[in-house]
């Protein structure tokens, strides 16, 4: 029950114990604990980041999908527009071609008509000449009456 | 054991240390071999357990032992950080060793009072007291070491002059220096004394009650009282270890801040 030398023994024991704890026990264990804490914090942060990234990716995906849809709709619209334009063009071309052909045919007809008229006129002239010869009983020199012939031809042409 | 001898002798014998006197028996130059042996043994157990964990410590998934020790360390560290915001690279491990060492020494109180003394008797030891913390030498050894640290930190933080000034002028100011000094000295000295006596008193009383139960009751009825008391004592030994640690932290915290 008395205070005696044991006191110093216990103090020395205590000091050694504390020294040992300070040097060999406390630092490695608390270091590991801090490391684990950091790891956990990092893991949680990474998980948060992952979630955030996933959200972003989803957002991006829906955006891309929407863009694609819009683009596809535009393509379809363009295509149909171009299609109708091509049809219109073709129609117009056909129409123009038709008109040209008609014009051509008309011209040809006119030319043919003119040719026919000319031939007819010549025939009439010669017939008239022949008639006149018969009536006059003598040969009418075409060259001598060239002037008269021409006048006649002009008159015939007039009608 | 209770029936074989006079209860008074039995009790007295149980309160006797196994000691070796260098001078006259019972004088200051006596050494309590049992106290030293058990406290050192407990210290070695403590170091062994914790060092084993410290060697294989991993920041990954901890094993069961590491888990237990980490939770103790976290608890102590939390207490230290709560009351103490300066550098705690000494205070925190100090608190840990106080808590665990005192707790383990207290734990010896839960061994049956006659177990180790009987073994000791078989080994021809004239007496054996098992619980080191029921010996004033241990509790004062602890509290005086803490007291030395209190003074050390006071001087380191406030400077020798600052500490002296604090002792002289608080609480009543410059004009009542002698009274202040008496107050301050009492104030300081009470710290180690109360630390030591509180732990000693609790453990001594606990031990004594176990001894009384063993001395006065017949063997077949001892469990009726010893059982509940042991269960209650689990609380006391933990609480006393905690209080010792906590007050150490608080005192050292006070040493770090001026009035």
Interface residues (C-beta under 8 A of the other chain):
Chain A: X1 X2 X3 X4 X5 X6 X7 X8 X9 X10 X11 X13 X14 X15 X16 X17 X18 X20 X21 X22 X24 X25 X26 X28 X29 X30 X31 X32 X33 X35 X36 X39
Chain B: X15 X19 X22 X26 X27 X28 X29 X30 X31 X32 X35 X36 X39 X40 X43 X46 X47 X50 X51 X53 X54 X55 X57 X58 X59 X60 X62 X66 X69 X70 X73 X74 X77 X89 X90 X92 X93 X94 X96 X97 X101 X132 X135 X136 X137 X138 X140 X141 X142 X144 X145
